[in-house]
Structure formats: structure tokens, C-alpha cells
Amino acid sequence: MPISIRDVAVRAGVSVGTVSNVLNRPDEVSSDSVERVTKAIDDLGYVRNDAARKLRAGVSTTVGFVVLDGQNPFYNDVVRGAEDEASSHGIAILYGNTDDDPSREKVYLDLFREQQVRGLLIAPYGDVMTQLRRFRASGIATVLVDRFSADSGFSSVSVDSVAGGRLAVEHLIEGGRRRIAFVGGPFDMRQVTDRLAGARAAAENAAVHVELEVVPTAAMTVEEGVAAGARLLTRPRREWPDALFAANDLLALGLLQSLVSGGHLLVPDEIALIGFDDNPFAAAAAVPLSSIRQPSRMIGRTALRIVLEEAADPDSIPRQTVFPPELIVRRSTGG
């Protein structure tokens, strides 16, 4: 059984209140009592539970973080950035991976609200605003991550995905590509629809005629990318797109696997390929992947900083922090 403050009081022959004073206000306790309590603590090996103490005082030492896909290195880096910032504030991150599953998302949200975390960071899958308003009503600061908040009542930290989609397709067009396929899904993910919107804007505003088709996927995974690539390659060669814009780097990696399988190196000579996120493996792929970079760790650090500020000042005005995307050119688009 863990040693309690009551055990220390019995061992020292003092009241529980005296032990508490020694721990929190030793200047108000006689030197004799301080000595007896200190010896009892050493003898028993008592460890003070600061987390429990702060919870009793109404100040949690944890922040909940719910992400879409724990297998995506982008979200791993975002969480790592939040953890780096949290450590400097004595805060721990409680992490939940939803795997794009609304039911799992709800389980984590309910759990973190019951735990009365100091704040919540969430990269949401679908429409969770009703649940997030319950957090606010419970006094729990909440910040959206990797999703611009259209609700002015919540802060958000994200990258301009529309601009990123536009950058990707403009780069492909500048490289002479005219038949471009956007590969991504599902389309109830805001990140996917924003990137597609940017891609369409670039195609529509191009000085030359550009065909943009959409190749839907059920998820943003390597496996879905492989399957999408295989479907494209079943077409007659004359119907192949000459460029692919994958909604994230996991899809891009799967597409690359399909396009180079069997010894047929189609990238970038016949088909250019660009992804989104610039995950660590993008540069190390069999054909180094061009990508749209997001400052993942900075997103996590910024979101953690904002949620703690709002927890300390519930009357603070929510703000939308949007980082610009960056085009990273590598061999997969001829760079």
C-alpha cells in the first residue's frame, strides 16, 4: 500500500495538519515538528503526490490530445511538439488515437472530460463542435489542431491546406503536367476537401488547359495509396494521368510503391508525384518525394501554449493561428 500523509503523522506523533504545514508552509511550524516529520518521511519513504494535490486544488497537470491517425508520422511530430512545450510547464500529455473512427473519438472525449484535464487539443475527424462546447461549459480550454476553426468560440492551429493544395498543383503545371489526378479521401475530412479545393483553384486558374480528376480513397494510408495506384495502372497507358497529387505522404508512398513495382520506374518520367506533410520518410523514399511541408512540431508547441493560456484566462479571446505551407521539391516531380 502507498504511504499516506496520515502514516507520516502517526510515525511522527503529530497531527495530519502539522504534516501538511511542514510540506507546504514549513516556516509556520516549529523546528522540532519539522525535524520529526522530515525523519518520518525519510523512514517511511513517503512520496508527495503533487498531481493529486493539484487536482484537489482544482488545477490538473494533464492536457488531453486526440488525433486522427496515430500511425501518421505527421501527427506523431505534432504530439512531440506539444510534449516538448508541456514539459517546460510541468504538464503531461494524455494521448488518444481515433484511427478516423467517430466512436473512438467520442470515447476519448468523454474520458478526458471525466478526467477534468486542464485543456484539450484535438485534430477532429468529423463535426465534434457540440461535444467541444460541453468541454467549454465544463471550464476546460479547447484548441483545434490541424483544422481551422470556423467557430469563433474556439482557437485553432493549422496550416493553410487550400494554399498547400494550390502550391502542389501549380508546381506540377509548371513542370509541364496537364493530366493531374488528386488522390485522397474520405471527403468528410476537412483537410482533404481543403487540399482538393486548392488543387482545383490552381487547375482552373492555369494559363493552359489542365484536366484534374479525383481518385477517392477510403483512408489516408499507405495501403490505400497502393490500391489507388494499382487501379490507375489497369487503365490503358494513354489514359494514365501524367501527375498525381496525394492528399498526404502516406498515400504518396503507397502510390510510389505501385508505380515502381515490377521494375517499372514510372516516377517521375511518365508520372510525377507529390504528397503533403513532408514526413521524415519522404526524402528517404525509393524516389525522394516532393511534398508540401507543414511545421508539425511548431503546430504542437503553439497549440499547447494557447490551451494553457486559455486555461489560465478563460476570458481570453480565441484566435486562429494559420501557418503557411512550404513546397519541397525532390526527384519525384523532376526536381
N, C-alpha and C positions, 0 to 999 in steps of 0.2 A: 504494500500500500504506500502511496506517496506520503511524504512527511508534510503535515499541515502546520499552519501557524499556531493552532491550538496545541499540537505536540510540543512545539518550541516553548510555548508559555508554561506548560506543565513541567518541562525539563528545567526551565529557568526559575520556576517558582514565582512567576509574575502573572499578571492578567493578560488576556489577548490584546486588550487595548494598549498595554505597555509595549508589547512586541510590535504592534502596528506603528506606534510612535517611534520606536527605535529604527524601524525600517524607513519611515517616511519623514519624521521630524526629530532626529536624534538630539538636536540642540535643546529640546524641551524635556529631555529625560535625564535623570541623574546618571553620573558616570558609573556608579555601581550597577544600575539596571542595564545600562548599555553593555557593560562587560559581561554580565550574566547571560543576557540574551545572545550576544555575539558568540559566547562559548557554546551555548546550547545549539545555535545554528551550525557551528563547526562540528560539534559532536554528532548531531543527527544527520548532517548532510542536507539540510533544508535548502531548496532552490526556490527562489521567489518566482511566482508565476505572473510576470508582467502583463502577458496577454489577457489573462483572466481579470487582473486588476483594472486594466484599461476598459475591458468590456463592462465591468461593473460601474465604471465611471461614465459609461456611455460613449467611449471612444474606441472603436475597433481598430485593430492593427492589420487588417486584411482588406484587399481590394479584389473583387471577382472579375475575371476576364473570360468572356465567352467568345470563341472564334468559330469560323465556318468550317475550316478544314485543317486539323492538326497535322496532316501529312504534307501540307504545302509549306515548303521552306520559307515562303514569304511571311506567313503567319507566325512561324517559329521565330523569325527575326523580329517581328513586331513585338511579340511577347518578351523576347530577350531585352529589347529596348526598354519596355515597361519595367522589367525586373531590375535592370541597371539603375533606372531612376528611383524605383521603390526602395532599393537598398540604402540609398542615401537619406531616406526619410524614416527608416525603421519599419517599413511596411512589407508585408508578404503578399505575393500574388497567388490567389486560388484560381486554377485554370480549368476550363471546361471546353471540350471539343465536341461540336454538334454533328459533324460529318454531314452538313447540309440537311439535317433532319429536324423539322419544326418541333416534333415531340421531344427530342432530346434537348433542344434549345429551351423549351418550356421547363423541363426538369431542372436544368441548371439555374434558370432564372428564379424558379420557386425556391430552390435550395439557397441561393445567395441572399434572397430577400429574407428567408427564415434566419439565416446566419447573421443578419444585420451587418453586412460588410460596410466598410466606410464609404466605398464607392463601387460603381460597376462600369467596366469597359466592355463594349460588345461590338463585334463585327456581325451584324444580324443577317439571317438568311432571308426571312420574309418580312411581313409587316408585324413588328413587335411593339408598336408605339403604345398600344393600350396597356401592355404589361409594364413598359418602362414608366408610364405615368404612375403606376402603382408604386414603383420604386421611389419616384419623386415625392409621392404622397406620404411614404414611409420615412422621408428625410434622408434618402440615400442618393447621393450625387451620381449622375449617369452621363457617360460620354460615348457617342457612337464612334467607331473606328473603321476606317476603310469604307465609309459611307457618309456622303454629305447629308446633313440633316435638313430636310425641308420643313421641319417643325422648329420654329424659332425658340421653343422652350428647352431645347437640348443642344448642348455643344457637340461638335463633331470634329474629327481629324481625318483627313483623307487626301488623296491625290486626285487631280482633275482627270478623271478617266475619259471624259469626252475629248479633251485635248490630247491625251495619250493615244486614243484611237485614231485621231486625225493625224498625229505625227507618224504613226506606223504606216498608214496607207499613203500619205504624202511621200514618205521615203520610198515605198515600193513603186509609186508612179514615177518619181524622179529617176529610179533605176530602170525605167523602160517597161515596167509591168503594166498590162492593160486588162487582164482577166484575173481578178483577185477574188479569193474566197475567204470569208470570215468564218472561222471555226470556233464555236463556243456554245455554252448553254449550261444549265437551263435558263430560260429567259425571265424567270421571276427573281433572278439575282440582279440587283441594281448595277453592280459592276459590269455585268455582261451587256446589259442594254445600253449603258453609257458608252462603253467601248465601241459597240456597234454603231451608235449614233455618231460618234466621231469619225468612224470609218466611212459611213455614208456621206457625211458632210465633205470629207476630203474627195471622195469619188465624184460627187455632184458638182463640186467647185473646181474640178481639174480643168485645165485648158484643153485637154484631149479627151476623147471618149474612153470611159473606163467602165467595165462591167464588174459589178460587185454582187456576188451571190453569198448566201448564208448556208453554211453546213452546220446544222444543230447537233449538239451533243447532250447526253443526259447528265453529265457531270464534268467538272474541270479536272480531269485526272489523266495520267499517262495512258491508262488502258483505253479511255475514250478517244484519246488522240490517235492511238494505234488503229482503233476501229474506224475512225473517220478517214484516216489515210488509206486504209485498205479499201474503203468504199470508193474513194476518189480514183484509185488506181484501177478499178474494174471498168472504168469508162474507156471508150476509145481514146487513143492518145491525143487526137485532135481536139477532144473535149476537156482535156485537163486544164485547170487554171494554171497560169504561169506564176502565181504568187499566193501564199497563204498567210493570213494574219490570225494567229491563235490568241484566244482571249486570255490565256496565261501561259507561263513557261512549261507547266506540266503537260498541257495539251500539245505545245510545240515540240516537246521532247518525244511524245508518242508519235506525232506526225513524222518527225525526223526518222524514227525507227522504221516506220513503214516505207519511207521514201528511199532509205539506203539499204533495205533488206535485200537479200539475194544478190548482193554485189552490185546493184544498180545505184550508182551515186547520182541522184537527180537534183540534189541541192548543192549550189544554187543555180547551176547552168540551165536546167529546164524549169525548175520551180524554186522561187525564192521563198524564204520562210522567216517570219518574225514573231516573237512572243511578247509577253507582258509580265513585268515584275523584275526582271533581271535577277533571278535567283542565282545562288552561288554556282550551280552546276551549268548554267547557260554558257559560260566561257569554256567549260571543260568538255562540252558535248563532242561527239564524233566530228560533227561540223559545228564549230563555235556559233552559237545562236545570237543573232541580233535580237534586241529586246527593248522594251520601254521600261526604264528603271523607276522604281518607287523608293524613296528613302525610308525603308522599312523600320529600321531601329529608331530613327528620328520620329516617326509616326508614333511608335510605342512610348517613347520618352515624353513626347509632347502630350499625349492623351493622359498619361499617368499624372503629369504635372497639373493639367487642367482639372482632373477629377478631384485631386487633393485640394486645390484652391477652392473649388466649388463646395467641397465638404466643409471647409473651414468658414466659408462665407456663402450661405445658402441664397443670399440676395444678389450674388454676382450675376452679371448679365451673360447669358450663354453666347458663345462665339463659334464661328465656323472657320476652322483652320484648313486651308487647302494648299498643298504643296504642288509645285509644277512638276510634270513628268519630264524625263530626260531620255532622248534617243541614244541608244548604244548600238553602234554598227559593228557587226562582225561578219564572218565569212558566209553565213547562211543567206545573206542578201547581196553577196558580192563584195562586201567591204574588206 
